[in-house]
Amino acid sequence: MRLSYVIRRVFFVFMVIWTAATINFVLPRLTGRDPIKEQLMQQIASAGRKPEDAEQMWRKYNDLFGLDKPLWQQYLSYMSSVARLDFGYSINSYPRTVMEIIIARGRLTLPFLSVAIFIAFVTGILLGALLGWNKTPKWISAIVVPPLMVFSSVPQFLVALVLIYFVAFRAKLFPLGDPYPKTMIEDWSNPAFLAKYAYHAVLPILSVVIVEASGWALGMRAMMVTVEGEDYATFAEAKGLKNSRIFFRYLMRNALLPSLTGLALRLGFIITGAAVTETFFNYSGIGSTLSTAISTFDYFLLYGICLIMVVSIALATFIMDMIYPLLDPRIAYRGQRG
Amino acid sequence: MRGFFAYVKRNPAFGAGIGILIFLLLFTSVGRLFVNPQHAYPLSVPANLPPNPQYPFGTDRQGRDLLAVMVVGTGMTLQIGAIAGAIGLSVGIVLGFVAGYYGGTMIDTIITSFIDIYMSIPGFLILVLVASTFRNVKLGVTEMGLIVAIVSWAGPARSIRAQVLSMRERPFVMMAKLNGMGNFEIVMKELVPNLLPFLVMSLSQSVYGGIMSSLGLEALGIGSRREPTMGMTLYYVQYYSAFMVGMWWWIIEPVIVIVLVLTSLVLTSFGLDEIANPRARRKA
């Protein structure tokens, strides 16, 4: 792997984050009014808010955006706050900062979502490889592919809704709502807590897996058909190698790589999709926090969560880009893009 | 017409997709003759009724006749997708053709890097930011389509660029150049007609993308609270916890309509892909 490639990717990640932060900065100013100020004033005016709190929030807001200064200075001070991951206070749950909330809630989302993406990817490619394999009877494909096409084309929360109704409400198999029972304390070193967390995460994980695994299965199936047409596949067959060896080492190994690129490209969809899914489950992770921030017009929290999501997706994609050449020796990244 | 049926027989995905799409369009247009569209709005009929002879689809918590909601809402959701898809594709065509035709030059580099960066920011987050910042704008069906269009141009632009890039080097384009055709003329007379099936497929894909985005936004409550679009219907299903009180009809109906809408568009693009890339034909 060339150093210039790494540098270009780092620069790209930086550009993505910078663009996202700029969108955050520009958007409120395009409205001609100041939606954040309006919301803040409304909050300050509403009962139950101590005047000192309001003043501190206002000062922080002024600080963050430097409203009396010229626009370019506002932009610079905003960017430097963002670089320090300082998104200010949440408007609606005042003494807490946006970053505090993101960490507290993100901690509940990250484990289940990573597990879900992993399970979805592995089942998806295995299923797809089996479906695309020429040794698999044709009728199996004929039965399995149509439902896969339906699942892969609907949003996760649609599957979630059906699961909620049939599995959680009718069959009462799995709980709805919180990531762990309200009577428990969040303690990640406690096995009992982990067990409960896993139990509560089953349905959200299932929603992600059903949709995403179907998509990867279809993609992998198509790739397998292409790989089977290659000369090395015919040669492996002619050598009389064992079926299992041809399947895993010759066909799957080669068909896998485009799926990995697909994973990197789709990460954004999965994560934002899971945010809506969480809302439907009433699962108090980062996704439902985003949805609460939207409905309560908590702009600092909203902008903070969006930016953090952009940053994490960009970083995850970057890491996958770095791993890719290790998995595919054919790619040496000689300075050419695309 | 006979040719069409013969073709559908060879390309069942295309036939099924178009078939479902026509059914949905008939459902939402002819259906209006049988229901009162006003009953798709709150407080027009008795609330919480399961399906019965008078309201075959039942009614919801807010007193909407769900049959009317499905008839009116299917049309609205398709309309949002059509607006977003048409705008997205038009912008995508302009950028894609410019970048592809000037492939390798400065213009191409600027356009493609911008698209790459823009596409690395999840479109859904951009939409959430835009829609909640402009919350004072009254969101109707058209506004929703316009907002969703903000993110639906980048995908088509990138894939059209790739197509133009590969087509630019073909002999017939060289020939046109030698014959002294202008750039614009070559694009309009040589490239566009050859890419037509591909462009139709892109349209169907961006309508699909637009509907997906609008559903996600509306499911979070961003959209017109009053209009009975499919996404808003799901939002209210969630808002009033329809699953907790066992109002299965309120859940199942929008789910079925959405599955039909999305599947028909995916099948159509799948079928069009076979027309656009004859080489991929019958491989699977």
Interface residues (C-beta under 8 A of the other chain):
Chain A: F12 M15 V16 T19 A20 I23 N24 L27 P28 L30 T31 R33 P35 M149 V150 S152 S153 V154 P155 F157 L158 L161 V162 I164 Y165 A168 F169 R221 A222 V225 T226 G229 G268 F269 I271 T272 G273 A275 V276 T279 F280 L290 S291 I294 S295 F297 Y299 L302 Y303 C306 M309 V310 I313 A314 T317
Chain B: S113 D116 I117 Y118 S120 I121 P122 G123 F124 L125 I126 V128 L129 V130 S132 T133 F134 R135 N136 Y208 M212 L215 G216 A219 L220 G221 I222 L234 V237 Q238 F243 M244 G246 W248 I251 V255 I258 V259 L262 T263 L265 V266 L267 K283 A284
